[in-house]
Amino acid sequence: MEQGHKLAGPVLVATDHTAGGDEAVRQAATLARILDANGLHVCHALPALLGARPLFPHLKQVDAEAAASLEGRVAEQIGRRVQELTELSTGSIHVSVCFGSPHAAVIGEAGRIGAGLIVVGGARDKEPGFLASGTAELIVRYAHCPVLIARPTTGGMVLAGTDLSEASLPAVAAAAAEATRRETDMLVLHVLETLPLAAIEFGFAAAAAPQLHAWKQWAQGQLQSGLQRLRLEAEVRVVEGQPASILVDAARDLPAQLVVVGTRGKTGLSRLALGSVAEAVVRSAPCSVLVVRLSEG
């Protein structure tokens, strides 16, 4: 998502009439302008109206007219709200109102327009919004394009988490593009998972210390090699710990304005399990989180 380059498709923002949803609209509008995405697509989901009524077929037309009328009124209200938040022209705002579950509505609309990026609000667990309801995680889990969990920020670095695999390089490249766009520095972080508590209790930790040092050096070299292949420059760091908590803590301590993580691009039943690291970072990071769909590898 480099400055001046087009996305693979339009920017789609999911709005839910919360403070988090408003922040998502603001950030999505900025991205749509900078990335030349040909306007901003906005999706809002309404609860499903009455289902099929086989005993009253004559009411089918009445239900359809009621749904169309409600859809039109809501779309008009959302369009006005987006204009207030972004100052975009009416012609560059494309509002879609769908009926049903929010995550299904957003994923369906993203597929219909061929979205290159989905933006959703990142309110905290105790605040109303997509994150509290679990909708944000479902969108990340099923989306075929990157998803930005938008939170307010006052500045900071871009933090990229990587597992050193070739498949994770697109997430690092996306982080670099965002660091360039935001005119800030980037840190690429790899976390060596700590030894289980049982291993420490049995004294294996001391014996493993030389090997751990060698692993850190190897990982450092892999990070540098990956950056060279991408022709990027960034600070690299290898630390021990639990990946999700380390990334969240690092985002808070740096501070970071954006964390970029990858999740595997799976299909079918295997997609039901969002990576635990990505899920924890999406829910707990103090800043915006960009989740990049990675290919298998």
N, C-alpha and C positions, 0 to 999 in steps of 0.2 A: 504494500500500500504506500508506495513512494509518492512524494509530493509531485504533482503535475502528471502523474500516471493515472490511467483509468482503472477502475476495478474490473473484475471479471463479470460484474453485473451491477444492478442498482443497489443503493443503500436502502434497507428496510428497517424501520424502527417500530417496535411494539409499544404502544402507549396504553396505560391503564388508569389514568386520572389520579396518579399519586405523585409525590415529590420525586421519587425515583424515576417515574415515567417521564416527567418533565425534563430531568437531567439527561435522560436517554435521547429525547427529542433534540435538545440543544447540541449534544455531541454529534448526533447523527447528521444534523443539518450542517455543522462545521465540516464534517468529513465529506458530505455530498458536494459542498461547494469546492473544497480544496482538491478533491480527487476527481472532479469533473464527472460526476455520476448521473448527470441529466435529471436533476430534481431529486426530491425526497419522497419515498414511498412510506406511508404510515398505515399500520394495521391495528385495528381494535376489535376485540372479541366481545360479543354479547351472549348472555345465557341463551341456550336453545329455546325457541318458542315451543308451543305444543307440538308433540310428535304426530305421527300418522293417526287419523281418527276414522277407521274403516266404517264405523257405525254412522258417521255423519259426513259422507263424501261431499255434500253440498257446501260444507264449510271450508273446503280446500282453497277455493278462490279467496274467501274472506281472510284466511290465515296468510296467504301469499301477499295480499294487499297490505295487511297490517305489518308484516315483516318489511316490505318494501318502504312503507311510510316511515317506520322506526329507523331503518337503515339510513334513509335520506336525512332525517333530522339529526341523528348522531354524527353522520359524516360531516354535515355542515358545522356542527358545534366543534368537532375535532379540528377541522380545517381552520376555524377562527382561532382556536387555542394554539395551534402550531404557528400560525402567523404571528401571534403575540409573543411567543417564545423565541422565534427565529428571525422574524422580519423577511422571510422568504415570500416571493410573489405567489399569488393564487395559482398561477399556471404551473409552478414548479412543485406544488404539493399534490400528491396523489394519495387519496384516502380510501382505504378499503375497510368496510365493516362486515365482520363475519359472525355467524352464530355457532356456538359450541364451545368446546374447551379451548382456553387461550393458547396453549402450546400447539395444539393441532391447527388452530387458525393461522398462527404465525408460520409454522412449517409449511402449511399448504400454500399460503400466499407467497412465501419465499420461493417455493417451487414454481408457482405460476408465473412469476415475473423474472425468474432466473437470478435471484439476488446474489450479489457478490459479497455482501456483509449484512448481518443482522445485529441490531443494537437493542438491548433491553436494559431496563433500570436495575440497579443493584442496591436496593434498600436493605437495611439490616433485618435480622430475623424478627425483631420485635416491631418492626415497622410494616405497614401494609405494602403490598406490592408483589411483583412476580417472584422475587427471591424468597420471600417469606412463604409463599404458597407452593414453592417447588417448581413453578413454571419455568424459571430461568434454567435450572438444571435439565429439565426435559427438552427445552429448546436446544441447549448445547449438545445434548445426547443425540438428538435426531437430525440436527441441521447438517446440510451438505456443504456449507460454506462457513467461514470464520464467524464467530459470535463475540461481540463486545459487550461486556457487562459494565455499564457506565455508572461511575460514582464521581461526585465532586472532587476536585483536586486543586491544590495550591502550588503545584509544581513538584519537581524532583526528577529522578532518573527513570529510564526504561529498564526493567529487570526481565531478563529472559531465562527461563528454566529449561534445561536440556538433559536428556539421558544419554547423550553422546552418540546416539544412533544416527545413521544417514537419514532416516525418515524424519528425524527431529529438526533437520536443517531448515526446512521452510519456516518453522516457528522462529528460529533465530533470525532469518532473513526478514520476516515480518516485523520483528522487534527492531531491527536496524532501520527499516523504512520508517517506523513510527518515531524512533529517536531522531532521525533526520527531519521529519516533518515537524516534530515538536521542538527542534533545535536544543536538544539536551543530550547528555551522555548515556551510554548503555553499559550495563553489567551483565555478563553471561555467567550463570551459576550452575554448577553441577554438584549434586549432593550424594556423597557416599553414605549409604545407610549404615547406621551404627550397629555394632554387634548385639545380638539378643542378650538380655539380662542374664540368662543362664550361662552363656559363654563367659561373661565377665566374672560370675560367681565361681566358676571352675578354673579361673586363672588363664583362660585362653587369650584374653585381651593383650597381656604383656607379650606373649609369644607371637601374636599377630601384628605387633606394632611395626616391625621392619617391613612386613609385607604391605601394611596399610600405607606407610610412607611411599613405597614404590607405586602403589595404586594411585595415590594422589599425584605423583609426578607424571605417571602415564596419562591420567585424566587431564591434567594441565596441558600436556602436549597435544592431546586429542582436540581440546578446545581451541588451541591456537591453530592447529592444522585445519579445523573446520572453518574458522574465520578466514584463513588464508584462501581456502577454496572459494569462499563466497566473496572474497576481496573486501572484507570488512575489518574495521578496527574497533576494538572494545576492550574494556577491562574484563578479565576472566578470573573466576574464583572457584576453588574446589574445597568443600567443607564436609564435615561429618554430621550426621543427624538424621532426622526423619524429613524426607523431602517437602511434604506439604507445610509442616510447621516452620521449617527453615525458610522457605520461600515467603510465607506470610510475615514472619519476623523480619526478614531482610527488607521486605517492602516497607515495613513500618520504620525500620532503623535508618535506611539510606538517606532520606525517604525516597520512595518510588511513586511516580504518578501513573505508571502503567506496569502491570505484570503480564508477560506473554507466556503461555503454556500451550502444549500440544495435546491432542487426544487422538487416539487411533481411529482411522476411517474404516469402520466395520459395517457390515450389513447384516440384516436378519436378526436372529435372536442374540447374537454376540454384541449387538449395539445396545442391549438393555443395561449393560454395566458401564457407566461412565467411569473413566479412570479415577481412582480414589484421590490421586494427587490433584488432578484438575478440578474435581468436585469440591475438595476442601479449599482450594485456592479461590474458586469462584465464590464460595459462600463466605470466606473469612478474610480475604485480603482487604486492606484499608483503602485501596485505590481501585481504579478501573482494571478490568482483566480482559485480555484478548485471548480467546481460545481458538487455536488454529487446527483444523482437521488435517491429520497426518495420514499419509498412505501407509499401508502395511510394510514392515521392513525391520 
